[in-house]
């Protein structure tokens, strides 16, 4: 089956995905360059206050979750770019049907039709 998207549309989505990739990499790098205690402020005038430690642990867990989400998003973007290269971008992985351009506009990494999710 040939790709239902025109070369112009494929080029458009490739540019969109490359921009999303750039932004995601910048977010990951910015997070990795932030100091470990940057967001924790002293809640008491002495060290190791229990509230400080709880806040710091929460911040670290939250940041780790965001980092994982960014890395997952980067993988989805790379997978979509691979699909553009191999000619399967815009085609549902489940049914083989074309994914509507409107869905790709909203979710450029879409692998399937909305009803197949």
C-alpha positions in Angstrom: 0.0 0.0 0.0 1.4 3.4 -0.9 1.4 6.1 1.7 -1.8 8.1 1.7 0.0 11.4 2.6 1.5 13.6 -0.1 5.3 14.3 -0.1 4.5 17.8 1.0 2.5 16.5 4.0 5.2 14.0 4.9 7.8 16.8 4.8 5.5 19.0 6.9 5.2 16.3 9.6 8.9 15.5 9.5 9.7 19.2 10.2 7.1 19.2 13.0 8.6 16.0 14.5 12.1 17.3 14.2 11.1 20.5 16.1 9.4 18.4 18.8 12.5 16.3 19.0 14.8 19.3 19.4 12.5 20.8 22.1 12.3 17.5 24.0 16.1 17.0 23.9 16.5 20.6 25.2 14.1 19.8 28.1 16.0 16.7 29.0 19.3 18.5 28.9 18.0 21.4 31.0 16.7 19.0 33.6 20.0 17.1 33.7 21.9 20.3 34.1 19.8 21.5 37.1 21.4 21.1 40.5 20.0 18.4 42.7 18.8 20.7 45.4 17.8 23.7 43.2 14.1 23.7 44.1 14.5 22.9 47.8 14.5 25.9 50.1 15.3 25.8 53.8 12.2 25.4 55.9 14.1 25.7 59.2 17.3 27.3 60.4 18.9 23.9 61.1 19.9 21.1 58.7 18.0 17.9 58.0 14.6 19.1 59.0 12.1 16.3 58.3 10.0 18.6 56.1 13.0 19.5 54.0 13.8 15.8 53.5 10.2 15.0 52.5 10.1 17.9 50.1 13.4 16.9 48.5 12.3 13.3 48.1 9.0 14.4 46.6 10.8 16.7 44.2 13.3 14.0 43.1 10.5 11.5 42.5 8.4 14.0 40.5 11.5 15.1 38.4 12.3 11.4 37.7 8.7 10.9 36.5 8.9 13.9 34.2 12.3 12.7 32.9 10.8 9.3 32.1 7.9 11.0 30.3 10.3 13.1 28.3 12.4 10.1 27.3 9.2 8.2 26.3 8.1 11.1 24.2 11.5 11.3 22.5 11.2 7.6 21.7 7.8 8.1 20.2 9.1 11.0 18.1 12.0 8.9 16.9 9.7 6.0 16.0 7.4 8.4 14.0 10.5 9.7 12.1 11.5 6.1 11.4 7.9 5.5 10.0 8.3 8.5 7.7 11.6 7.0 6.4 10.2 3.5 5.8 6.9 4.8 4.3 4.5 3.7 7.0 3.9 7.1 8.6 0.2 7.9 8.7 -0.9 4.3 8.4 -2.5 2.6 11.4 -0.3 -0.2 12.8 -3.4 -2.1 13.9 -5.7 -1.9 10.8 -3.5 -0.6 8.0 -6.0 2.2 7.4 -4.9 5.8 6.8 -4.8 7.9 9.9 -6.7 11.2 9.3 -4.5 14.3 8.9 -6.4 16.0 11.7 -5.3 13.3 14.1 -1.7 13.6 13.0 -1.9 17.4 13.4 -3.0 16.9 17.0 -0.8 13.9 17.8 2.0 13.7 15.2 3.4 10.5 16.8 0.0 8.7 16.4 0.4 5.0 15.5 -3.3 4.1 15.2 -6.8 5.5 14.6 -8.5 7.0 17.6 -11.0 4.2 17.8 -8.2 1.6 17.9 -6.4 3.1 20.9 
